[in-house]
């Protein structure tokens, strides 16, 4: 089948949605399907994959996003040939999907990947009021009613959509990852290369270093725990707009010997970093169904996080890691200390985490998504036949 992925932004921008499209596009193409990504801006970007269709757009500050109200001619022509269109951003891409696909009865699927109410405050302060809660409550229900199927990556996000007023059925299809590299990885390097001792308990965070990730909270918690137990370290893998501020915070706290930043690393090297560590930590409450947690669990790491849609759906407290019920520094730090001190329990949690990650294998989640594609394509075909029959009868009546 010919599948169109519509996204407001794609590579080189780094995000969970970019990762989602990349992973699923690669898997679908390996199964013989044609996948086209329709996006905006960066028309001169040297794509390392085929069928990336970029239309002109105006850059939105330094966010990596582009604004456009139309597709280029090539995109418009290609879009008409899709068997199904999968929308990953509801605003620009979503409105264009309705404009070009609905009149042609091309079935539309929308996956809500993002807590737009929270991300707007962090990344788009200029337009935060425009896409705040009130605006979401006005826009999302109407948009979702116009789609053939609405998908949430987690049960928690499905409940958030209901709070926004979405009143159509929402199907849960988890994000998926190729688990094999995380199962078979060897350490990227010796711990000593990062300044850690061989017997230290190493926590790791991977992901974007952005304001919505609550990393200052994570650093304060780690500093408190490190005062009580000194054989510990924290490895922060990734980059983003908050990196310099976080490094300044580490210096002010006098934790330079305990906390190390790697910067951005190639995705192929990520499993090697994860298997150097003993546990994964995140303090973000804005996640919907984070790939970073799946990857850590697949590598056999227990996860410490805060109860929120997405993380709370994936991590079971006392089974695959620990969950603090709220962003309470003392409670979060107490859970972190348990990871440091209870070595056998930490290993037990890691084994269970690895087993639980099997639910998020891309083979499984992609088959779920393909089933959704086939279902809406079949439904659209039936609608087309019905409309064609009615038109034929109408024409017959005129010609009598």
C-alpha positions as CSV (number, residue, x, y, z in Angstrom):
1,X,0.0,0.0,0.0
2,X,1.0,3.7,-0.4
3,X,1.1,5.4,3.0
4,X,1.5,9.1,3.5
5,X,3.0,10.3,6.8
6,X,2.1,14.0,7.4
7,X,4.2,15.9,9.9
8,X,4.8,19.6,10.6
9,X,8.6,18.9,11.0
10,X,11.0,16.1,10.3
11,X,14.7,15.6,10.1
12,X,17.1,17.2,11.0
13,X,14.8,18.1,13.9
14,X,15.1,15.7,16.8
15,X,11.9,14.6,18.5
16,X,9.9,11.5,19.4
17,X,7.7,12.1,16.4
18,X,10.7,12.1,14.1
19,X,11.9,8.9,15.6
20,X,8.4,7.4,15.3
21,X,8.2,8.1,11.6
22,X,11.7,7.0,10.9
23,X,11.3,3.6,12.7
24,X,7.9,2.9,11.2
25,X,8.8,4.0,7.7
26,X,11.9,1.7,7.7
27,X,9.9,-1.2,8.9
28,X,6.9,-0.7,6.5
29,X,9.3,-0.3,3.6
30,X,11.1,-3.5,4.5
31,X,7.6,-5.2,4.3
32,X,7.1,-3.9,0.8
33,X,5.0,-0.8,1.4
34,X,5.7,2.6,-0.1
35,X,5.9,5.3,2.5
36,X,6.0,9.1,1.8
37,X,6.7,11.8,4.4
38,X,5.1,15.1,3.7
39,X,6.6,18.0,5.7
40,X,7.9,21.6,5.5
41,X,11.1,23.6,5.2
42,X,14.7,22.5,4.9
43,X,14.3,21.8,1.2
44,X,18.0,21.6,0.7
45,X,18.5,19.1,3.6
46,X,20.4,16.0,2.2
47,X,17.9,13.2,3.2
48,X,19.4,9.8,3.8
49,X,16.2,8.1,2.9
50,X,13.8,8.2,-0.1
51,X,10.4,9.7,-0.5
52,X,10.8,12.8,1.8
53,X,8.6,15.4,0.3
54,X,9.3,18.9,1.6
55,X,7.2,22.0,0.9
56,X,8.4,25.6,1.5
57,X,7.7,27.1,4.9
58,X,8.6,30.1,7.1
59,X,10.8,29.2,10.0
60,X,9.2,29.6,13.4
61,X,11.9,31.3,15.5
62,X,14.6,28.7,16.3
63,X,12.2,25.9,17.1
64,X,12.9,23.8,14.0
65,X,9.3,24.2,12.9
66,X,8.1,25.9,9.7
67,X,4.8,27.5,9.0
68,X,3.0,27.0,5.7
69,X,-0.7,26.9,4.7
70,X,-0.2,24.8,1.6
71,X,1.9,22.1,0.0
72,X,4.0,22.4,-3.1
73,X,2.8,21.1,-6.4
74,X,4.8,17.8,-6.2
75,X,3.4,17.1,-2.7
76,X,-0.2,17.9,-3.8
77,X,0.1,15.5,-6.8
78,X,1.6,12.7,-4.7
79,X,-0.9,13.1,-1.9
80,X,-3.8,12.3,-4.2
81,X,-2.3,8.9,-4.9
82,X,-2.1,7.7,-1.3
83,X,-4.1,4.7,-0.1
84,X,-4.1,6.0,3.5
85,X,-2.7,9.2,5.2
86,X,-1.4,9.2,8.7
87,X,-1.3,12.6,10.4
88,X,1.2,13.2,13.2
89,X,0.6,16.9,13.9
90,X,-3.1,18.0,14.1
91,X,-2.6,21.7,13.3
92,X,-0.8,22.5,10.0
93,X,-0.6,19.0,8.7
94,X,-4.0,18.1,10.0
95,X,-5.7,21.0,8.4
96,X,-4.0,20.3,5.1
97,X,-5.0,16.6,5.3
98,X,-8.6,17.6,5.7
99,X,-8.4,20.0,2.7
100,X,-6.7,17.6,0.3
101,X,-7.7,14.1,1.5
102,X,-11.3,14.3,2.6
103,X,-12.7,15.5,-0.7
104,X,-11.0,12.5,-2.4
105,X,-12.2,10.0,0.3
106,X,-8.6,9.2,1.2
107,X,-8.8,7.6,4.7
108,X,-7.2,9.6,7.5
109,X,-5.6,8.3,10.7
110,X,-4.4,10.7,13.4
111,X,-2.0,9.8,16.2
112,X,-1.7,12.2,19.1
113,X,1.9,12.0,20.1
114,X,2.2,15.2,22.2
115,X,0.9,17.0,25.3
116,X,0.4,20.2,23.3
117,X,-0.8,22.0,26.3
118,X,2.5,21.5,28.1
119,X,4.9,21.7,25.1
120,X,3.5,25.1,24.0
121,X,4.6,26.7,27.2
122,X,8.1,25.4,26.8
123,X,8.8,25.7,23.1
124,X,6.2,28.1,21.6
125,X,5.7,30.9,24.2
126,X,4.8,33.3,21.4
127,X,1.8,31.3,20.5
128,X,1.1,29.5,23.7
129,X,-2.2,31.2,24.2
130,X,-3.2,30.2,20.7
131,X,-2.8,26.5,21.3
132,X,-3.5,26.5,25.0
133,X,-6.1,24.3,26.7
134,X,-9.0,26.4,25.6
135,X,-7.9,26.3,22.0
136,X,-7.3,22.6,22.2
137,X,-10.7,22.0,23.5
138,X,-12.1,24.0,20.6
139,X,-10.0,22.4,17.9
140,X,-9.1,18.8,18.7
141,X,-12.7,17.4,19.1
142,X,-13.7,18.7,15.7
143,X,-10.5,17.6,14.0
144,X,-10.8,14.1,15.5
145,X,-14.4,13.7,14.3
146,X,-13.1,14.4,10.8
147,X,-10.6,11.5,10.9
148,X,-11.4,7.9,10.1
149,X,-9.4,6.7,13.2
150,X,-7.8,8.4,16.2
151,X,-4.9,6.7,17.9
152,X,-3.2,7.3,21.2
153,X,0.2,5.7,22.0
154,X,-0.9,5.1,25.7
155,X,-4.0,4.8,27.8
156,X,-3.0,7.8,29.8
157,X,-2.9,10.0,26.7
158,X,-6.3,8.7,25.7
159,X,-7.7,10.0,28.9
160,X,-6.1,13.4,28.3
161,X,-7.8,13.5,24.9
162,X,-11.2,12.9,26.6
163,X,-10.5,15.8,28.9
164,X,-9.9,18.0,25.9
165,X,-13.4,17.0,24.7
166,X,-12.5,14.3,22.1
167,X,-15.7,12.3,21.9
168,X,-14.9,9.7,19.2
169,X,-13.4,6.3,20.0
170,X,-9.6,6.4,20.5
171,X,-7.6,3.3,19.9
172,X,-4.4,2.6,21.7
173,X,-1.4,1.5,19.6
174,X,1.9,1.8,21.5
175,X,5.1,3.1,20.0
176,X,7.5,0.4,18.9
177,X,11.2,0.0,18.8
178,X,13.6,-2.5,17.2
179,X,14.6,-4.3,20.4
180,X,17.3,-6.5,19.0
181,X,20.2,-3.9,19.2
182,X,19.4,-3.2,22.9
183,X,19.3,-6.9,23.8
184,X,22.7,-7.7,22.3
185,X,24.7,-4.5,22.9
186,X,28.2,-4.3,24.4
187,X,29.3,-1.4,26.5
188,X,30.2,1.7,24.4
189,X,33.4,2.2,26.5
190,X,34.8,1.4,29.9
191,X,33.2,3.4,32.7
192,X,36.6,4.9,33.6
193,X,36.6,6.8,30.3
194,X,33.7,8.9,31.6
195,X,35.3,9.3,35.0
196,X,33.3,6.6,36.8
197,X,34.7,4.0,39.0
198,X,34.1,0.3,38.2
199,X,32.0,-0.2,41.3
200,X,29.9,2.9,41.1
201,X,26.1,2.7,40.4
202,X,25.5,4.6,37.2
203,X,22.2,6.2,36.4
204,X,21.6,7.3,32.8
205,X,19.2,9.8,31.1
206,X,18.9,9.8,27.3
207,X,16.9,12.3,25.3
208,X,16.5,15.9,24.4
209,X,17.8,18.4,26.9
210,X,14.8,20.7,26.8
211,X,12.8,22.7,29.3
212,X,9.9,20.3,29.3
213,X,12.1,17.4,30.5
214,X,12.3,18.7,34.1
215,X,16.1,18.0,34.2
216,X,16.9,20.6,36.9
217,X,14.6,18.6,39.2
218,X,16.5,15.4,38.3
219,X,19.9,17.0,39.0
220,X,18.7,18.3,42.4
221,X,17.5,14.9,43.3
222,X,20.7,13.2,42.2
223,X,22.8,15.7,44.2
224,X,20.8,15.0,47.3
225,X,21.1,11.2,46.8
226,X,24.9,11.5,46.1
227,X,25.4,13.2,49.4
228,X,24.0,10.1,51.1
229,X,25.8,7.5,49.0
230,X,29.0,8.5,47.2
231,X,29.6,5.6,44.9
232,X,27.3,6.9,42.2
233,X,27.3,8.7,38.9
234,X,24.9,10.2,36.3
235,X,25.4,10.0,32.6
236,X,23.3,12.4,30.5
237,X,23.2,11.4,26.8
238,X,21.7,13.9,24.4
239,X,21.7,17.6,23.5
240,X,19.3,20.5,23.4
241,X,18.7,24.1,24.3
242,X,19.1,23.6,28.1
243,X,22.5,21.9,28.0
244,X,24.5,25.0,29.0
245,X,22.1,25.8,31.8
246,X,22.3,22.2,33.1
247,X,26.1,22.2,33.0
248,X,26.1,25.5,35.0
249,X,23.8,23.9,37.5
250,X,26.1,20.9,37.9
251,X,29.1,23.2,38.4
252,X,27.2,25.3,41.0
253,X,26.3,22.1,42.9
254,X,29.9,20.9,42.8
255,X,28.9,17.7,41.0
256,X,31.2,17.9,38.0
257,X,32.9,14.7,39.0
258,X,29.6,12.8,39.3
259,X,27.6,14.1,36.3
260,X,28.9,13.7,32.7
261,X,27.3,15.0,29.5
262,X,28.0,13.2,26.3
263,X,26.2,15.5,23.9
264,X,24.4,14.0,20.9
265,X,25.4,10.5,19.9
266,X,24.5,8.4,16.9
267,X,21.4,6.3,17.5
268,X,23.4,3.2,16.6
269,X,25.6,3.8,19.6
270,X,22.8,4.4,22.1
271,X,22.5,0.7,23.1
272,X,26.2,0.7,24.1
273,X,25.7,3.7,26.4
274,X,22.6,2.2,28.0
275,X,24.3,-1.1,28.8
276,X,27.1,0.8,30.6
277,X,24.5,1.9,33.2
278,X,22.6,0.3,36.1
279,X,19.3,2.2,35.9
280,X,17.5,4.8,33.8
281,X,16.0,8.0,35.3
282,X,13.6,10.6,34.0
283,X,11.7,13.4,35.7
284,X,9.6,14.4,32.7
285,X,5.8,14.6,33.1
286,X,5.2,15.6,29.5
287,X,5.8,12.3,27.8
288,X,3.1,10.4,25.9
289,X,4.9,7.1,25.3
290,X,8.6,7.7,25.3
291,X,11.0,5.7,23.2
292,X,13.8,6.4,25.7
293,X,12.0,4.4,28.3
294,X,11.3,1.5,26.0
295,X,14.9,1.4,24.9
296,X,16.2,1.5,28.5
297,X,13.8,-1.3,29.5
298,X,14.9,-3.4,26.5
299,X,18.5,-2.9,27.6
300,X,17.5,-4.4,31.0
301,X,17.5,-1.2,33.0
302,X,14.9,-0.5,35.7
303,X,13.3,2.9,35.3
304,X,12.8,5.7,37.8
305,X,10.1,8.2,36.8
306,X,7.2,10.3,37.9
307,X,3.5,9.3,37.6
308,X,2.2,10.8,34.4
309,X,0.5,9.7,31.1
310,X,3.0,7.6,29.2
311,X,5.7,6.8,31.8
312,X,3.1,5.7,34.3
313,X,1.5,3.4,31.7
314,X,4.8,1.7,31.0
315,X,6.7,1.5,34.3
316,X,5.1,-0.6,37.1
317,X,6.3,0.6,40.6
318,X,8.2,-2.2,42.3
319,X,8.0,-4.5,39.2
320,X,10.0,-2.8,36.4
321,X,11.3,0.2,38.3
322,X,10.0,2.9,40.6
323,X,7.4,5.6,40.2
324,X,7.1,8.7,42.4
325,X,3.4,9.6,42.6
326,X,4.1,13.3,42.1
327,X,7.0,15.7,41.4
328,X,8.0,15.7,45.1
329,X,11.8,16.0,45.4
330,X,12.0,14.0,48.7
331,X,9.9,11.2,47.4
332,X,11.8,11.0,44.1
333,X,15.1,11.1,45.9
334,X,14.1,8.3,48.2
335,X,13.2,6.1,45.3
336,X,16.6,6.9,43.7
337,X,18.4,5.9,46.8
338,X,16.7,2.5,46.7
339,X,18.2,2.0,43.2
340,X,21.6,2.9,44.6
341,X,21.5,0.7,47.8
342,X,19.4,-2.3,46.9
343,X,21.6,-4.1,44.3
344,X,19.8,-7.4,44.1
345,X,16.4,-5.7,43.9
346,X,17.7,-3.3,41.1
347,X,18.8,-6.3,39.1
348,X,15.5,-8.0,39.6
349,X,13.6,-4.9,38.4
350,X,15.9,-4.7,35.4
351,X,15.1,-8.3,34.4
352,X,11.4,-7.7,34.6
353,X,11.8,-4.4,32.6
354,X,13.5,-6.3,29.8
355,X,10.6,-8.8,29.7
356,X,8.0,-6.0,29.7
357,X,9.7,-4.2,26.8
358,X,8.7,-7.1,24.5
359,X,5.2,-5.6,24.4
360,X,6.8,-2.6,22.5
361,X,8.7,-4.5,19.8
362,X,8.2,-2.8,16.5
363,X,7.2,-6.0,14.9
364,X,4.2,-6.2,17.2
365,X,3.2,-2.5,17.1
366,X,3.6,-2.2,13.4
367,X,1.3,-5.2,12.8
368,X,-1.3,-3.4,15.0
369,X,-0.9,-0.2,12.9
370,X,-1.1,-2.1,9.6
371,X,-4.3,-3.6,10.8
372,X,-5.6,-0.1,11.4
373,X,-4.6,1.0,7.9
374,X,-6.3,-1.9,6.3
375,X,-9.5,-1.4,8.3
376,X,-9.9,2.3,7.3
377,X,-8.9,1.6,3.7
378,X,-11.7,-1.0,3.5
379,X,-14.2,1.3,5.2
380,X,-13.3,4.1,2.7
381,X,-13.7,1.7,-0.2
382,X,-17.2,0.8,1.0
383,X,-18.1,4.4,1.3
384,X,-16.8,5.1,-2.3
385,X,-18.9,2.2,-3.6
386,X,-22.0,3.5,-1.8
387,X,-21.5,7.0,-3.2
388,X,-20.8,5.7,-6.7
389,X,-24.1,3.6,-6.5
390,X,-26.1,6.6,-5.4
391,X,-24.6,8.8,-8.2
392,X,-25.3,6.1,-10.7
393,X,-29.0,5.8,-9.6
394,X,-29.2,9.6,-9.7
395,X,-27.8,9.7,-13.2
396,X,-30.2,6.9,-14.3
397,X,-33.1,9.0,-13.0
398,X,-32.0,12.0,-15.1
399,X,-31.7,9.9,-18.2
400,X,-35.1,8.3,-18.1
